[in-house]
């Protein structure tokens, strides 16, 4: 069997039968231990079992492979296997205490829980909006004496902020500073974003100013977030000032930046400037997305320019855009406003 694996004869019926049996998970762990001197082959074997057999991989098998890869300094591969483990465990029905079972599995496999491994879990939980377990793991890490880093705090600040839990985000922000963990651009961008969405621009500007005072330079995300907030508040001229300043400092606007400005100009009936921005966007080789097309289509329809709206719609289809309800609704409203009911019914 060892020879079959070393020669990577994955189609051999003997190896398939062996790992497709009830004892498959036990064999997997044993083979991985035997392959510890050849971590890349161990990883290949693990992937083969996962993809080609009916064997259900256990947390023990995952942790053994992670341990082998870490020991061989194959950190990127270890990181990916760890993420796969977390995702597979998190998706199990009724798994309400992922962190406790995961700690146990890691310790059994001889892997000491570290801020690196646990940050992956916290990041996943925050993205899944499972803040209850993310915070529980965060507190458990502190009790274990694990020194938390900027990745830990950034995940939690962003996770709370996106749910509108601004007080909690600010509390975590203050805590990270108190323990000597200096906020970075990502930290401030998260705070600026959540305050723009849920509390208005004044508090967002407080964090922008603090960011600059601490010697951190706003990046494309910072500018784009504030430009979008100005646009949504109808403050188009302020948005344009930030747009000009953004380019002055050498930052390149992205599709999100352009789309915010195009949509805002269309909403206030300034189609001329919106189209100028589209041309600039195309010259900069920034692709229009479905939101950009919808904003432009809506602007053209509002002004009764149905021929141009139809042409734009065809351009969107030619660019590979799949029409959604918003895009079609904009065109339908244009036809109705222009009293072209047959065309409206045909959309």
Phi and psi in degrees as GROMACS dihedral restraints (atoms count N, CA, C in turn):
[ dihedral_restraints ]
;  ai    aj    ak    al  type     phi  dphi    fc
    3     4     5     6     1   -59.4    20    10
    4     5     6     7     1   -40.7    20    10
    6     7     8     9     1   -64.1    20    10
    7     8     9    10     1   -41.5    20    10
    9    10    11    12     1   -59.7    20    10
   10    11    12    13     1   -44.3    20    10
   12    13    14    15     1   -69.2    20    10
   13    14    15    16     1   -44.0    20    10
   15    16    17    18     1   -63.4    20    10
   16    17    18    19     1   -32.2    20    10
   18    19    20    21     1   -89.3    20    10
   19    20    21    22     1     2.1    20    10
   21    22    23    24     1    55.4    20    10
   22    23    24    25     1    43.5    20    10
   24    25    26    27     1   -88.5    20    10
   25    26    27    28     1    69.6    20    10
   27    28    29    30     1   -66.9    20    10
   28    29    30    31     1   -19.9    20    10
   30    31    32    33     1   -88.8    20    10
   31    32    33    34     1    -2.5    20    10
   33    34    35    36     1   -63.2    20    10
   34    35    36    37     1   126.7    20    10
   36    37    38    39     1   -60.7    20    10
   37    38    39    40     1   -28.3    20    10
   39    40    41    42     1   -65.3    20    10
   40    41    42    43     1   -42.0    20    10
   42    43    44    45     1   -72.8    20    10
   43    44    45    46     1   -36.5    20    10
   45    46    47    48     1   -63.7    20    10
   46    47    48    49     1   -45.8    20    10
   48    49    50    51     1   -62.3    20    10
   49    50    51    52     1   -41.0    20    10
   51    52    53    54     1   -62.4    20    10
   52    53    54    55     1   -46.6    20    10
   54    55    56    57     1   -89.4    20    10
   55    56    57    58     1    -2.7    20    10
   57    58    59    60     1   -96.7    20    10
   58    59    60    61     1     6.4    20    10
   60    61    62    63     1   -93.5    20    10
   61    62    63    64     1   176.0    20    10
   63    64    65    66     1   -64.2    20    10
   64    65    66    67     1   -26.6    20    10
   66    67    68    69     1   -87.0    20    10
   67    68    69    70     1     3.2    20    10
   69    70    71    72     1   -48.9    20    10
   70    71    72    73     1   -51.6    20    10
   72    73    74    75     1   -57.9    20    10
   73    74    75    76     1   -36.6    20    10
   75    76    77    78     1   -67.2    20    10
   76    77    78    79     1   -43.5    20    10
   78    79    80    81     1   -62.1    20    10
   79    80    81    82     1   -39.4    20    10
   81    82    83    84     1   -58.5    20    10
   82    83    84    85     1   -49.1    20    10
   84    85    86    87     1   -60.8    20    10
   85    86    87    88     1   -42.6    20    10
   87    88    89    90     1   -64.9    20    10
   88    89    90    91     1   -43.1    20    10
   90    91    92    93     1   -64.3    20    10
   91    92    93    94     1   -41.4    20    10
   93    94    95    96     1   -60.6    20    10
   94    95    96    97     1   -41.5    20    10
   96    97    98    99     1   -62.5    20    10
   97    98    99   100     1   -41.1    20    10
   99   100   101   102     1   -67.2    20    10
  100   101   102   103     1   -25.1    20    10
  102   103   104   105     1   -95.0    20    10
  103   104   105   106     1    13.2    20    10
  105   106   107   108     1   -62.0    20    10
  106   107   108   109     1   -23.7    20    10
  108   109   110   111     1   -81.7    20    10
  109   110   111   112     1    -8.8    20    10
  111   112   113   114     1  -131.0    20    10
  112   113   114   115     1    73.7    20    10
  114   115   116   117     1   -59.7    20    10
  115   116   117   118     1   -34.5    20    10
  117   118   119   120     1   -68.3    20    10
  118   119   120   121     1   -39.2    20    10
  120   121   122   123     1   -66.8    20    10
  121   122   123   124     1   -38.2    20    10
  123   124   125   126     1   -58.8    20    10
  124   125   126   127     1   -42.6    20    10
  126   127   128   129     1   -66.3    20    10
  127   128   129   130     1   -40.2    20    10
  129   130   131   132     1   -62.4    20    10
  130   131   132   133     1   -45.1    20    10
  132   133   134   135     1   -60.1    20    10
  133   134   135   136     1   -45.3    20    10
  135   136   137   138     1   -60.2    20    10
  136   137   138   139     1   -45.5    20    10
  138   139   140   141     1   -63.3    20    10
  139   140   141   142     1   -39.2    20    10
  141   142   143   144     1   -63.6    20    10
  142   143   144   145     1   -46.3    20    10
  144   145   146   147     1   -58.8    20    10
  145   146   147   148     1   -44.2    20    10
  147   148   149   150     1   -64.7    20    10
  148   149   150   151     1   -37.3    20    10
  150   151   152   153     1   -91.7    20    10
  151   152   153   154     1   -32.7    20    10
  153   154   155   156     1  -112.1    20    10
  154   155   156   157     1   -12.2    20    10
  156   157   158   159     1  -117.4    20    10
  157   158   159   160     1   172.3    20    10
  159   160   161   162     1   -90.9    20    10
  160   161   162   163     1    10.3    20    10
  162   163   164   165     1   -71.3    20    10
  163   164   165   166     1   131.7    20    10
  165   166   167   168     1   -90.6    20    10
  166   167   168   169     1   111.0    20    10
  168   169   170   171     1   -69.1    20    10
  169   170   171   172     1   135.3    20    10
  171   172   173   174     1   -94.5    20    10
  172   173   174   175     1   164.9    20    10
  174   175   176   177     1   -61.3    20    10
  175   176   177   178     1   -32.9    20    10
  177   178   179   180     1   -60.9    20    10
  178   179   180   181     1   -44.2    20    10
  180   181   182   183     1   -62.0    20    10
  181   182   183   184     1   -45.0    20    10
  183   184   185   186     1   -57.0    20    10
  184   185   186   187     1   -48.9    20    10
  186   187   188   189     1   -66.5    20    10
  187   188   189   190     1   -35.3    20    10
  189   190   191   192     1   -62.2    20    10
  190   191   192   193     1   -46.4    20    10
  192   193   194   195     1   -64.6    20    10
  193   194   195   196     1   -42.0    20    10
  195   196   197   198     1   -58.5    20    10
  196   197   198   199     1   -45.2    20    10
  198   199   200   201     1   -59.4    20    10
  199   200   201   202     1   -45.3    20    10
  201   202   203   204     1   -62.3    20    10
  202   203   204   205     1   -44.4    20    10
  204   205   206   207     1   -68.2    20    10
  205   206   207   208     1   -40.8    20    10
  207   208   209   210     1   -62.0    20    10
  208   209   210   211     1   -44.0    20    10
  210   211   212   213     1   -61.9    20    10
  211   212   213   214     1   -33.2    20    10
  213   214   215   216     1   -86.1    20    10
  214   215   216   217     1     3.6    20    10
  216   217   218   219     1    63.6    20    10
  217   218   219   220     1    26.0    20    10
  219   220   221   222     1   -91.6    20    10
  220   221   222   223     1    68.0    20    10
  222   223   224   225     1   -65.1    20    10
  223   224   225   226     1   -38.1    20    10
  225   226   227   228     1   -62.8    20    10
  226   227   228   229     1   -45.6    20    10
  228   229   230   231     1   -64.8    20    10
  229   230   231   232     1   -41.5    20    10
  231   232   233   234     1   -62.4    20    10
  232   233   234   235     1   -40.9    20    10
  234   235   236   237     1   -60.1    20    10
  235   236   237   238     1   -43.8    20    10
  237   238   239   240     1   -67.2    20    10
  238   239   240   241     1   -40.2    20    10
  240   241   242   243     1   -64.9    20    10
  241   242   243   244     1   -39.5    20    10
  243   244   245   246     1   -62.8    20    10
  244   245   246   247     1   -42.7    20    10
  246   247   248   249     1   -61.9    20    10
  247   248   249   250     1   -42.0    20    10
  249   250   251   252     1   -60.8    20    10
  250   251   252   253     1   -40.7    20    10
  252   253   254   255     1   -62.5    20    10
  253   254   255   256     1   -47.2    20    10
  255   256   257   258     1   -60.6    20    10
  256   257   258   259     1   -45.2    20    10
  258   259   260   261     1   -64.2    20    10
  259   260   261   262     1   -41.5    20    10
  261   262   263   264     1   -66.7    20    10
  262   263   264   265     1   -38.6    20    10
  264   265   266   267     1   -73.0    20    10
  265   266   267   268     1   -37.9    20    10
  267   268   269   270     1   -66.3    20    10
  268   269   270   271     1   -28.6    20    10
  270   271   272   273     1   -84.7    20    10
  271   272   273   274     1    -4.8    20    10
  273   274   275   276     1   -68.7    20    10
  274   275   276   277     1   135.9    20    10
  276   277   278   279     1   -63.4    20    10
  277   278   279   280     1   138.2    20    10
  279   280   281   282     1    73.9    20    10
  280   281   282   283     1    13.1    20    10
  282   283   284   285     1   -85.4    20    10
  283   284   285   286     1    85.8    20    10
  285   286   287   288     1   -94.3    20    10
  286   287   288   289     1   -10.3    20    10
  288   289   290   291     1  -131.3    20    10
  289   290   291   292     1    64.2    20    10
  291   292   293   294     1   -59.2    20    10
  292   293   294   295     1   -42.9    20    10
  294   295   296   297     1   -63.8    20    10
  295   296   297   298     1   -41.8    20    10
  297   298   299   300     1   -65.4    20    10
  298   299   300   301     1   -47.1    20    10
  300   301   302   303     1   -66.9    20    10
  301   302   303   304     1   -34.5    20    10
  303   304   305   306     1   -67.9    20    10
  304   305   306   307     1   -41.1    20    10
  306   307   308   309     1   -56.5    20    10
  307   308   309   310     1   -46.2    20    10
  309   310   311   312     1   -61.5    20    10
  310   311   312   313     1   -45.4    20    10
  312   313   314   315     1   -61.7    20    10
  313   314   315   316     1   -41.2    20    10
  315   316   317   318     1   -64.7    20    10
  316   317   318   319     1   -44.4    20    10
  318   319   320   321     1   -66.4    20    10
  319   320   321   322     1   -41.2    20    10
  321   322   323   324     1   -59.0    20    10
  322   323   324   325     1   -38.1    20    10
  324   325   326   327     1   -82.7    20    10
  325   326   327   328     1     0.9    20    10
  327   328   329   330     1    81.8    20    10
  328   329   330   331     1    19.7    20    10
  330   331   332   333     1  -103.4    20    10
  331   332   333   334     1   118.5    20    10
  333   334   335   336     1   -74.6    20    10
  334   335   336   337     1   125.0    20    10
  336   337   338   339     1   -56.5    20    10
  337   338   339   340     1   131.9    20    10
  339   340   341   342     1  -129.4    20    10
  340   341   342   343     1   167.1    20    10
  342   343   344   345     1   -61.2    20    10
  343   344   345   346     1   -32.7    20    10
  345   346   347   348     1   -62.8    20    10
  346   347   348   349     1   -50.3    20    10
  348   349   350   351     1   -69.9    20    10
  349   350   351   352     1   -39.3    20    10
  351   352   353   354     1   -76.0    20    10
  352   353   354   355     1   -26.1    20    10
  354   355   356   357     1   -62.4    20    10
  355   356   357   358     1   -33.6    20    10
  357   358   359   360     1   -61.6    20    10
  358   359   360   361     1   -42.0    20    10
  360   361   362   363     1   -65.7    20    10
  361   362   363   364     1   -45.4    20    10
  363   364   365   366     1   -63.7    20    10
  364   365   366   367     1   -41.5    20    10
  366   367   368   369     1   -60.5    20    10
  367   368   369   370     1   -43.2    20    10
  369   370   371   372     1   -63.6    20    10
  370   371   372   373     1   -46.9    20    10
  372   373   374   375     1   -61.8    20    10
  373   374   375   376     1   -39.7    20    10
  375   376   377   378     1   -65.8    20    10
  376   377   378   379     1   -40.9    20    10
  378   379   380   381     1   -64.9    20    10
  379   380   381   382     1   -31.7    20    10
  381   382   383   384     1   -85.6    20    10
  382   383   384   385     1     3.6    20    10
  384   385   386   387     1    64.1    20    10
  385   386   387   388     1    23.4    20    10
  387   388   389   390     1   -93.6    20    10
  388   389   390   391     1    68.9    20    10
  390   391   392   393     1   -70.8    20    10
  391   392   393   394     1   -27.6    20    10
  393   394   395   396     1   -58.7    20    10
  394   395   396   397     1   -48.7    20    10
  396   397   398   399     1   -76.4    20    10
  397   398   399   400     1   -30.5    20    10
  399   400   401   402     1   -63.3    20    10
  400   401   402   403     1   -44.8    20    10
  402   403   404   405     1   -68.3    20    10
  403   404   405   406     1   -38.3    20    10
  405   406   407   408     1   -61.2    20    10
  406   407   408   409     1   -42.1    20    10
  408   409   410   411     1   -67.5    20    10
  409   410   411   412     1   -39.4    20    10
  411   412   413   414     1   -57.4    20    10
  412   413   414   415     1   -47.4    20    10
  414   415   416   417     1   -67.5    20    10
  415   416   417   418     1   -36.8    20    10
  417   418   419   420     1   -64.1    20    10
  418   419   420   421     1   -39.6    20    10
  420   421   422   423     1   -60.8    20    10
  421   422   423   424     1   -41.5    20    10
  423   424   425   426     1   -65.0    20    10
  424   425   426   427     1   -41.3    20    10
  426   427   428   429     1   -65.5    20    10
  427   428   429   430     1   -30.6    20    10
  429   430   431   432     1   -76.4    20    10
  430   431   432   433     1    -9.3    20    10
  432   433   434   435     1    83.2    20    10
  433   434   435   436     1    12.9    20    10
  435   436   437   438     1   -73.2    20    10
  436   437   438   439     1   129.4    20    10
  438   439   440   441     1   -77.4    20    10
  439   440   441   442     1   115.7    20    10
  441   442   443   444     1   -75.7    20    10
  442   443   444   445     1   147.1    20    10
  444   445   446   447     1  -118.9    20    10
  445   446   447   448     1  -174.8    20    10
  447   448   449   450     1   -64.5    20    10
  448   449   450   451     1   -30.1    20    10
  450   451   452   453     1   -65.4    20    10
  451   452   453   454     1   -40.9    20    10
  453   454   455   456     1   -58.6    20    10
  454   455   456   457     1   -53.5    20    10
  456   457   458   459     1   -66.4    20    10
  457   458   459   460     1   -41.0    20    10
  459   460   461   462     1   -61.3    20    10
  460   461   462   463     1   -40.6    20    10
  462   463   464   465     1   -61.4    20    10
  463   464   465   466     1   -45.0    20    10
  465   466   467   468     1   -72.3    20    10
  466   467   468   469     1   -39.0    20    10
  468   469   470   471     1   -62.0    20    10
  469   470   471   472     1   -46.1    20    10
  471   472   473   474     1   -67.3    20    10
  472   473   474   475     1   -42.1    20    10
  474   475   476   477     1   -60.7    20    10
  475   476   477   478     1   -44.8    20    10
  477   478   479   480     1   -69.4    20    10
  478   479   480   481     1   -41.4    20    10
  480   481   482   483     1   -61.7    20    10
  481   482   483   484     1   -40.8    20    10
  483   484   485   486     1   -67.7    20    10
  484   485   486   487     1   -18.8    20    10
  486   487   488   489     1   -97.6    20    10
  487   488   489   490     1     7.8    20    10
  489   490   491   492     1    78.7    20    10
  490   491   492   493     1    11.9    20    10
  492   493   494   495     1   -88.1    20    10
  493   494   495   496     1    72.1    20    10
  495   496   497   498     1   -69.7    20    10
  496   497   498   499     1   -39.6    20    10
  498   499   500   501     1   -60.8    20    10
  499   500   501   502     1   -40.5    20    10
  501   502   503   504     1   -66.2    20    10
  502   503   504   505     1   -39.3    20    10
  504   505   506   507     1   -62.4    20    10
  505   506   507   508     1   -44.7    20    10
  507   508   509   510     1   -66.8    20    10
  508   509   510   511     1   -38.4    20    10
  510   511   512   513     1   -61.6    20    10
  511   512   513   514     1   -42.6    20    10
  513   514   515   516     1   -65.9    20    10
  514   515   516   517     1   -37.2    20    10
  516   517   518   519     1   -61.8    20    10
  517   518   519   520     1   -45.0    20    10
  519   520   521   522     1   -67.5    20    10
  520   521   522   523     1   -38.1    20    10
  522   523   524   525     1   -63.1    20    10
  523   524   525   526     1   -43.3    20    10
  525   526   527   528     1   -63.0    20    10
  526   527   528   529     1   -36.7    20    10
  528   529   530   531     1   -68.8    20    10
  529   530   531   532     1   -38.6    20    10
  531   532   533   534     1   -65.4    20    10
  532   533   534   535     1   -30.1    20    10
  534   535   536   537     1   -91.9    20    10
  535   536   537   538     1     8.1    20    10
  537   538   539   540     1    86.0    20    10
  538   539   540   541     1    15.5    20    10
  540   541   542   543     1   -97.4    20    10
  541   542   543   544     1   108.8    20    10
  543   544   545   546     1   -77.9    20    10
  544   545   546   547     1   127.3    20    10
  546   547   548   549     1   -61.2    20    10
  547   548   549   550     1   148.4    20    10
  549   550   551   552     1  -116.4    20    10
  550   551   552   553     1  -171.3    20    10
  552   553   554   555     1   -60.7    20    10
  553   554   555   556     1   -37.4    20    10
  555   556   557   558     1   -63.4    20    10
  556   557   558   559     1   -40.9    20    10
  558   559   560   561     1   -58.9    20    10
  559   560   561   562     1   -52.4    20    10
  561   562   563   564     1   -65.5    20    10
  562   563   564   565     1   -38.1    20    10
  564   565   566   567     1   -61.1    20    10
  565   566   567   568     1   -39.3    20    10
  567   568   569   570     1   -62.8    20    10
  568   569   570   571     1   -45.2    20    10
  570   571   572   573     1   -66.3    20    10
  571   572   573   574     1   -43.8    20    10
  573   574   575   576     1   -61.1    20    10
  574   575   576   577     1   -42.8    20    10
  576   577   578   579     1   -63.2    20    10
  577   578   579   580     1   -47.8    20    10
  579   580   581   582     1   -70.4    20    10
  580   581   582   583     1   -33.8    20    10
  582   583   584   585     1   -73.0    20    10
  583   584   585   586     1   -33.5    20    10
  585   586   587   588     1   -61.4    20    10
  586   587   588   589     1   -39.4    20    10
  588   589   590   591     1   -78.5    20    10
  589   590   591   592     1   -36.7    20    10
  591   592   593   594     1  -115.7    20    10
  592   593   594   595     1   -15.4    20    10
  594   595   596   597     1  -133.2    20    10
  595   596   597   598     1    -6.8    20    10
  597   598   599   600     1    95.6    20    10
  598   599   600   601     1   172.0    20    10
  600   601   602   603     1   -72.7    20    10
  601   602   603   604     1   -32.5    20    10
  603   604   605   606     1   -53.6    20    10
  604   605   606   607     1   -48.7    20    10
  606   607   608   609     1   -68.5    20    10
  607   608   609   610     1   -33.5    20    10
  609   610   611   612     1   -61.4    20    10
  610   611   612   613     1   -41.1    20    10
  612   613   614   615     1   -69.0    20    10
  613   614   615   616     1   -28.9    20    10
  615   616   617   618     1   -58.8    20    10
  616   617   618   619     1   -45.0    20    10
  618   619   620   621     1   -73.4    20    10
  619   620   621   622     1   -31.2    20    10
  621   622   623   624     1   -63.1    20    10
  622   623   624   625     1   -45.4    20    10
  624   625   626   627     1   -66.1    20    10
  625   626   627   628     1   -40.8    20    10
  627   628   629   630     1   -63.5    20    10
  628   629   630   631     1   -38.6    20    10
  630   631   632   633     1   -58.9    20    10
  631   632   633   634     1   -46.9    20    10
  633   634   635   636     1   -66.8    20    10
  634   635   636   637     1   -40.1    20    10
  636   637   638   639     1   -61.4    20    10
  637   638   639   640     1   -30.0    20    10
  639   640   641   642     1   -87.3    20    10
  640   641   642   643     1    10.1    20    10
  642   643   644   645     1    80.6    20    10
  643   644   645   646     1    14.2    20    10
  645   646   647   648     1   -96.9    20    10
  646   647   648   649     1   134.9    20    10
  648   649   650   651     1   -94.2    20    10
  649   650   651   652     1   130.2    20    10
  651   652   653   654     1   -58.6    20    10
  652   653   654   655     1   140.8    20    10
  654   655   656   657     1  -109.6    20    10
  655   656   657   658     1  -169.4    20    10
  657   658   659   660     1   -58.6    20    10
  658   659   660   661     1   -39.4    20    10
  660   661   662   663     1   -64.1    20    10
  661   662   663   664     1   -42.6    20    10
  663   664   665   666     1   -59.0    20    10
  664   665   666   667     1   -54.0    20    10
  666   667   668   669     1   -61.8    20    10
  667   668   669   670     1   -45.3    20    10
  669   670   671   672     1   -63.0    20    10
  670   671   672   673     1   -38.1    20    10
  672   673   674   675     1   -63.3    20    10
  673   674   675   676     1   -45.9    20    10
  675   676   677   678     1   -69.9    20    10
  676   677   678   679     1   -39.5    20    10
  678   679   680   681     1   -60.5    20    10
  679   680   681   682     1   -44.4    20    10
  681   682   683   684     1   -62.9    20    10
  682   683   684   685     1   -39.6    20    10
  684   685   686   687     1   -64.6    20    10
  685   686   687   688     1   -43.8    20    10
  687   688   689   690     1   -59.3    20    10
  688   689   690   691     1   -44.9    20    10
  690   691   692   693     1   -61.5    20    10
  691   692   693   694     1   -44.2    20    10
  693   694   695   696     1   -67.0    20    10
  694   695   696   697     1   -26.8    20    10
  696   697   698   699     1   -87.3    20    10
  697   698   699   700     1     3.8    20    10
  699   700   701   702     1    77.4    20    10
  700   701   702   703     1    13.2    20    10
  702   703   704   705     1   -97.2    20    10
  703   704   705   706     1    67.6    20    10
  705   706   707   708     1   -64.8    20    10
  706   707   708   709     1   -40.6    20    10
  708   709   710   711     1   -63.9    20    10
  709   710   711   712     1   -38.7    20    10
  711   712   713   714     1   -65.3    20    10
  712   713   714   715     1   -38.6    20    10
  714   715   716   717     1   -62.3    20    10
  715   716   717   718     1   -42.2    20    10
  717   718   719   720     1   -65.1    20    10
  718   719   720   721     1   -38.6    20    10
  720   721   722   723     1   -59.6    20    10
  721   722   723   724     1   -42.9    20    10
  723   724   725   726     1   -66.9    20    10
  724   725   726   727     1   -36.0    20    10
  726   727   728   729     1   -62.8    20    10
  727   728   729   730     1   -44.1    20    10
  729   730   731   732     1   -64.6    20    10
  730   731   732   733     1   -43.8    20    10
  732   733   734   735     1   -64.9    20    10
  733   734   735   736     1   -35.9    20    10
  735   736   737   738     1   -59.2    20    10
  736   737   738   739     1   -44.7    20    10
  738   739   740   741     1   -74.5    20    10
  739   740   741   742     1   -30.9    20    10
  741   742   743   744     1   -61.3    20    10
  742   743   744   745     1   -36.1    20    10
  744   745   746   747     1   -87.4    20    10
  745   746   747   748     1     6.4    20    10
  747   748   749   750     1    92.0    20    10
  748   749   750   751     1    11.9    20    10
  750   751   752   753     1   -89.4    20    10
  751   752   753   754     1   143.2    20    10
  753   754   755   756     1  -100.2    20    10
  754   755   756   757     1   118.2    20    10
  756   757   758   759     1   -60.3    20    10
  757   758   759   760     1   146.8    20    10
  759   760   761   762     1  -108.2    20    10
  760   761   762   763     1  -175.4    20    10
  762   763   764   765     1   -63.0    20    10
  763   764   765   766     1   -31.3    20    10
  765   766   767   768     1   -66.2    20    10
  766   767   768   769     1   -42.6    20    10
  768   769   770   771     1   -61.4    20    10
  769   770   771   772     1   -53.3    20    10
  771   772   773   774     1   -60.9    20    10
  772   773   774   775     1   -44.2    20    10
  774   775   776   777     1   -62.2    20    10
  775   776   777   778     1   -39.9    20    10
  777   778   779   780     1   -59.1    20    10
  778   779   780   781     1   -45.8    20    10
  780   781   782   783     1   -70.2    20    10
  781   782   783   784     1   -40.8    20    10
  783   784   785   786     1   -62.7    20    10
  784   785   786   787     1   -46.2    20    10
  786   787   788   789     1   -61.6    20    10
  787   788   789   790     1   -43.8    20    10
  789   790   791   792     1   -63.9    20    10
  790   791   792   793     1   -43.0    20    10
  792   793   794   795     1   -65.2    20    10
  793   794   795   796     1   -39.5    20    10
  795   796   797   798     1   -64.4    20    10
  796   797   798   799     1   -38.7    20    10
  798   799   800   801     1   -65.1    20    10
  799   800   801   802     1   -32.5    20    10
  801   802   803   804     1   -94.8    20    10
  802   803   804   805     1    11.1    20    10
  804   805   806   807     1    79.4    20    10
  805   806   807   808     1    15.2    20    10
  807   808   809   810     1   -97.9    20    10
  808   809   810   811     1    66.7    20    10
  810   811   812   813     1   -66.7    20    10
  811   812   813   814     1   -32.4    20    10
  813   814   815   816     1   -58.5    20    10
  814   815   816   817     1   -49.5    20    10
  816   817   818   819     1   -68.7    20    10
  817   818   819   820     1   -32.6    20    10
  819   820   821   822     1   -62.7    20    10
  820   821   822   823     1   -43.1    20    10
  822   823   824   825     1   -69.0    20    10
  823   824   825   826     1   -32.9    20    10
  825   826   827   828     1   -62.8    20    10
  826   827   828   829     1   -40.6    20    10
  828   829   830   831     1   -65.8    20    10
  829   830   831   832     1   -35.7    20    10
  831   832   833   834     1   -63.3    20    10
  832   833   834   835     1   -45.1    20    10
  834   835   836   837     1   -61.2    20    10
  835   836   837   838     1   -42.1    20    10
  837   838   839   840     1   -63.8    20    10
  838   839   840   841     1   -39.1    20    10
  840   841   842   843     1   -61.8    20    10
  841   842   843   844     1   -44.5    20    10
  843   844   845   846     1   -67.6    20    10
  844   845   846   847     1   -39.4    20    10
  846   847   848   849     1   -63.7    20    10
  847   848   849   850     1   -33.0    20    10
  849   850   851   852     1   -82.5    20    10
  850   851   852   853     1     2.7    20    10
  852   853   854   855     1    60.3    20    10
  853   854   855   856     1    37.1    20    10
  855   856   857   858     1   -99.2    20    10
  856   857   858   859     1   122.4    20    10
  858   859   860   861     1   -73.7    20    10
  859   860   861   862     1   140.6    20    10
  861   862   863   864     1   -75.3    20    10
  862   863   864   865     1   138.4    20    10
  864   865   866   867     1  -106.3    20    10
  865   866   867   868     1  -178.1    20    10
  867   868   869   870     1   -64.9    20    10
  868   869   870   871     1   -30.0    20    10
  870   871   872   873     1   -69.1    20    10
  871   872   873   874     1   -39.9    20    10
  873   874   875   876     1   -61.9    20    10
  874   875   876   877     1   -49.1    20    10
  876   877   878   879     1   -60.8    20    10
  877   878   879   880     1   -40.8    20    10
  879   880   881   882     1   -63.8    20    10
  880   881   882   883     1   -43.9    20    10
  882   883   884   885     1   -61.4    20    10
  883   884   885   886     1   -45.8    20    10
  885   886   887   888     1   -65.5    20    10
  886   887   888   889     1   -43.4    20    10
  888   889   890   891     1   -61.3    20    10
  889   890   891   892     1   -43.4    20    10
  891   892   893   894     1   -62.1    20    10
  892   893   894   895     1   -42.7    20    10
  894   895   896   897     1   -63.6    20    10
  895   896   897   898     1   -42.9    20    10
  897   898   899   900     1   -65.5    20    10
  898   899   900   901     1   -42.2    20    10
  900   901   902   903     1   -65.6    20    10
  901   902   903   904     1   -38.1    20    10
  903   904   905   906     1   -61.4    20    10
  904   905   906   907     1   -32.4    20    10
  906   907   908   909     1   -92.3    20    10
  907   908   909   910     1     5.3    20    10
  909   910   911   912     1    74.4    20    10
  910   911   912   913     1    17.3    20    10
  912   913   914   915     1   -91.2    20    10
  913   914   915   916     1    71.3    20    10
  915   916   917   918     1   -72.0    20    10
  916   917   918   919     1   -32.8    20    10
  918   919   920   921     1   -61.5    20    10
  919   920   921   922     1   -44.1    20    10
  921   922   923   924     1   -68.7    20    10
  922   923   924   925     1   -34.6    20    10
  924   925   926   927     1   -65.1    20    10
  925   926   927   928     1   -42.7    20    10
  927   928   929   930     1   -63.7    20    10
  928   929   930   931     1   -41.2    20    10
  930   931   932   933     1   -62.6    20    10
  931   932   933   934     1   -42.5    20    10
  933   934   935   936     1   -64.0    20    10
  934   935   936   937     1   -39.8    20    10
  936   937   938   939     1   -61.3    20    10
  937   938   939   940     1   -43.4    20    10
  939   940   941   942     1   -65.9    20    10
  940   941   942   943     1   -37.1    20    10
  942   943   944   945     1   -62.5    20    10
  943   944   945   946     1   -41.6    20    10
  945   946   947   948     1   -61.5    20    10
  946   947   948   949     1   -44.0    20    10
  948   949   950   951     1   -63.2    20    10
  949   950   951   952     1   -41.2    20    10
  951   952   953   954     1   -65.8    20    10
  952   953   954   955     1   -25.8    20    10
  954   955   956   957     1   -84.7    20    10
  955   956   957   958     1     2.6    20    10
  957   958   959   960     1    89.0    20    10
  958   959   960   961     1    12.0    20    10
  960   961   962   963     1   -77.1    20    10
  961   962   963   964     1   129.0    20    10
  963   964   965   966     1   -90.7    20    10
  964   965   966   967     1   116.3    20    10
  966   967   968   969     1   -59.7    20    10
  967   968   969   970     1   134.2    20    10
  969   970   971   972     1  -109.5    20    10
  970   971   972   973     1  -175.6    20    10
  972   973   974   975     1   -61.4    20    10
  973   974   975   976     1   -41.2    20    10
  975   976   977   978     1   -64.0    20    10
  976   977   978   979     1   -43.0    20    10
  978   979   980   981     1   -64.7    20    10
  979   980   981   982     1   -45.9    20    10
  981   982   983   984     1   -67.7    20    10
  982   983   984   985     1   -38.2    20    10
  984   985   986   987     1   -62.4    20    10
  985   986   987   988     1   -40.3    20    10
  987   988   989   990     1   -59.5    20    10
  988   989   990   991     1   -42.9    20    10
  990   991   992   993     1   -68.5    20    10
  991   992   993   994     1   -42.4    20    10
  993   994   995   996     1   -61.1    20    10
  994   995   996   997     1   -45.9    20    10
  996   997   998   999     1   -60.7    20    10
  997   998   999  1000     1   -37.5    20    10
  999  1000  1001  1002     1   -63.4    20    10
 1000  1001  1002  1003     1   -44.0    20    10
 1002  1003  1004  1005     1   -63.9    20    10
 1003  1004  1005  1006     1   -43.3    20    10
 1005  1006  1007  1008     1   -63.1    20    10
 1006  1007  1008  1009     1   -44.2    20    10
 1008  1009  1010  1011     1   -62.1    20    10
 1009  1010  1011  1012     1   -32.6    20    10
 1011  1012  1013  1014     1   -91.6    20    10
 1012  1013  1014  1015     1     7.6    20    10
 1014  1015  1016  1017     1    59.6    20    10
 1015  1016  1017  1018     1    38.1    20    10
 1017  1018  1019  1020     1  -110.1    20    10
 1018  1019  1020  1021     1    70.9    20    10
 1020  1021  1022  1023     1   -65.9    20    10
 1021  1022  1023  1024     1   -34.7    20    10
 1023  1024  1025  1026     1   -63.3    20    10
 1024  1025  1026  1027     1   -42.1    20    10
 1026  1027  1028  1029     1   -65.7    20    10
 1027  1028  1029  1030     1   -37.5    20    10
 1029  1030  1031  1032     1   -62.9    20    10
 1030  1031  1032  1033     1   -41.3    20    10
 1032  1033  1034  1035     1   -68.7    20    10
 1033  1034  1035  1036     1   -26.1    20    10
 1035  1036  1037  1038     1   -80.3    20    10
 1036  1037  1038  1039     1   -17.4    20    10
